[in-house]
Amino acid sequence: MAKTIPAAFTEFVGRIKPTDTQVATMRVRRQATHGYLAESFGASSDLPLRRTVLIGSAERGTIIRPVQDIDVLAVFDNRNHIFERYRGDSRQFLYRVRDALARFRVKVVGARGQAVRLFYAADPYVDIAPVFSLSGGGYLLPGGDGSWIETDPEFHQRWWQDQSKVIGATMTPLAQMSKAWNRTHGRHLKSFHLDILVASAFRSLGQDYAGTAAALFGFYSTRHARLHVADPAGKTKDLSEYMTRLGRQEAENAFDSAADRARRALKQAVAGHPDEAIRLWGIIFGSEFPAYG
């Protein structure tokens, strides 16, 4: 519980960010995944592993509790032109990686869309994104239907770090808060899409969590283009293309509702009613947001 709005936001951010134990578990799972892959695809293999990298929200620092999954990029060497064997059907490449990992002591190994998933008895599970490097930068990733898609998660990480330096350290916790809001109000937005929306909304941010959250919701409740935002790496013109018309409308409505409540919460704070302001922020962000008291 909290008596002031800044204290409520500070407690909220502490509640949703991963614990030290969860961070350690993510690190251990990533290291174990590298070990499995390195043992299965050594230097003598016609498909040798080059390296693995933690990617996604875990690497950007925007992941929130509960930590259900982490993403690991597995870069394979194409020195033997092995890619040509899989050029016509990327699923065969995905299945080869899946089958090679089936002998290790994880609960289940499965190929799901663009990744090989390692399930454990307890979260987080690991999604392995097996890729080949592109000569001009970026990677080719199985598309889930036999095709290949271009991606560059390492560019995304560098871009996120650069944006954080320019915009301010509040950007990352604001992304975490926005994910708690998204989870509370229908999960209409994918994690990466939401991160890019947050980082694209500002040129600078202060330290006031309430003010920055209100500004984020206000920006996307009034912006004409709304949820249309390009991949910073230039691989996808519109990160919202996965959304249905209904899903897009529901997400826009959620932004509108959040913006309205945030405006009211700011007014209540100015009027000297922190209890009502905290109540409104609690509706926006969900049960993790502390109550007044």
Protein Blocks (a to p, Z undefined) as FASTA:
>chain_A
ZZbfklmmmmmmmmmpccfklmmmmmmmmmmmmmmmmmmmcfkbcbdcfbdcdehjllno
paccddfbdcddddddfklommmmmmmomklmmmmmmmmmmmpccfbdcdehjaccdddf
bdcddddddddddfkgpjdddehnopacdddfklmmmmmmmmmmmnopklmmmmmmmmmm
mmmnopaacfklmmmmmmmmpcbdcfblklmmmmmmmmmmmgmnlmaccdfklpafblkl
mpcfklmmmmmmmmmmmmmmmmmmmmmmmnopaklmmmmmmmmnommlcceZZ
